[in-house]
Amino acid sequence: MSAWLTTSRRTTTTGLGLLLAAASLTLAGCAAESPTADAAPGEGTDQSVAISDGWVKAADSGMSAAFGELTNSGSDDVTVVSATTEASSMLELHETVANESGEMIMREIEGGFVIPAGDTLSLEPGGNHIMLMDLSDPLEAGEEVTFTLTFADDSTYEFTAPVKDYSGANENYEGGEPEMDMGSDSTGTDG
């Protein structure tokens, strides 16, 4: 074999080897950036926060609320700081607490909902919930509502929940406005 042919084969083999090594490093770099179950919300396509058993209270007008189980499968606590939906022009993250007279009232929670790492936060009637104020249209049982949650790191999570008939959780909004009563069902009667 001629010296030129041997050198040419070595150069080709070396070049191919370098190309494969570069491709491997590039793929390894991509793999390192791939989302994992521990990724913070909004990183990549995999979320560490997910909702289960989500639902929204049916209402003709005024106000409603969204409920469900928010689970954080990540290794860090996450904080939900806001929520949006086309179903309402104003949403608040609410907690339900007893006031000075022992009456259960709803109020906006300072700092948002903290979902501990590896734990679940329940959004439920009479407890924490997403309050829809100033509904755009009536929410009728059987419809679906899509929400976007925003976290403290500005990442987001979108979910869709069905609308259900429900009467109960007779709390009033802090300030006592009667139209804020969550105890009315979609017909306007107290439950």
N, C-alpha and C positions, 0 to 999 in steps of 0.2 A: 504494500500500500504506500502510496506516495506521502511525503511529509505534509504536502498541502491538503490532501484529502483527510488525513488524520487530524490536522489542526482545524479544518473546517467542521468535522464532526464534533470535535471537542467544543468548539465555539457554539455550535448549534445546540448541543446537549447542555452546555453551561447556560446559554441564553434561555433555553426552555426551562431549565431548573430554576433560574432566577425569576422567570415569569410565573411559574407555579408557586414559588415561595411568596412572591408579591401578592398573588391572588389569595393564597392561604392567609396571609397577614390581613388583607383587606376583609376577607370573610370573617376572620377571628375578631376584628374590630367591630364589624356589624353585629356579630353574635354578642359581644360584650354590651352593646347598646340595646339588644332586644329586650322587650318588656318581660318581667317575671311576675310571679304572683305577689312579690313584695314591692312592686313598682308603686310609686305614689300615684294618686289619681291623675289621669290626664297624660301620664308618660306612655308613649307608644299607643298601642291599641288595647292593652290589657289594663283593666282597672283593678285597684285593690278594694274599691268600695262598690257594692252592688246592693240592689234592693230586692226584697222578696215580699210576697203578700201585699203589694202596694194596692191602694184603692183611694178613691176620692168620694166625698160625700155629695150626693145629689142635692141640688138647690135650684130654685127658680130664678133667684136674683140675689144681690147683696154679697154674701160671704159663703165660703165652703172651706174645707180642709182636706189635706192629703195625709195618708197614713201608710205604714208599712214597717219593715224591718231593714235597717241599713247596716250591712255587715262590712267590716273592715278586715280583709284578709291579709293586710300588709303588716310590716314590722314596726311601723311608726303610727302614732296617733294622727288623725286627720280632722280638720275642722271645716264643716259646711258653713260658709258665711252668707250665702244667699241662694235664692231659687227664683226661676222665671218660668212662665208659661204663657201661651197666647190666650188661655182661658181667663186670665185676670191681669189687670193693669198694675196691681200692687200685691206683692207677697211678702210675708214676714215669717221668720222662724220663731215659733211660740213655745213657751213652756206654760204649764198650768201649776199654780201655787195657791196656797191659802193666804188671804189678806189678813189685816189686823183683826177683823171680826170673825175669821174662820171660814169665810165664803171662798169658794174656789173661783179663781179668776185666771184668764189667759193674759199673757204679756209677752212682748218681744224679748227674746233671750239675748242678753249682752254677750257679744263675741261669737255667737253662732253655736251650732251643735258640735261637740267634740265626740268623735267616734274612736274609742281606744283601740290600739293595735290588737288584732286578733279577737275583737269583740263585736257585739251587735248593739245598736241603739234602736230602741222601739219608738216608733211614731204611732201614737194611739189616742183614741178619744179619751179625754180626761188627763192627758199627759202631753209630752212633746208632740208637735205636729207642724206641718207647713200650712199656714193660713193664707187662703186666697181671699183677698178683699176686692170689692168692686169687680164682680164677675163681668166678663165681656158678653156672655150669652148664658142662658140657662144650662145647667149641667144635668142631663137626664140619664137615669140608670141605663146601662148598656153602652153608653158612649165611652170613649177613651180620651185621656188627657196626657199630653207629653210635657215633661218638666226637664229643666236643665239646672242641676245643682252646680254652684261654684264653690271651690275650696279656697282655703287661705293662701295657697300657692298659685292661685288664678287658673288652675286646671278645672275642667268641667266633667260632669257625668250626666248623660241623658237617659231618662227612663219614661215608659208609658204605663199608666195605671188605669184600670177600669173605674167607671163611676157606678156607685151602688147607693141604693136607698138605705138610710140610717137615721134613727132618731135616738138621741141620748146625749151624754156628756154635757150636762147643763151648766157650763161655765159661762161667765160673762167676761168680756174684754175689759182690761184695766181702764177705768174711766167710766164704765157702767152704761155705755150706749146700748139701748135695748136691741138694736138691729144687729149687734155683735153676738147675740145669744146663739151658741152652737147647739142648743137643745131642740131646735125646731127641725122637723123633717122637711122634705121638699114641698109639702103642702102648706107649710107655715104654721102647723100646730105643734105644741110642745110635746116632747116624748117622754 
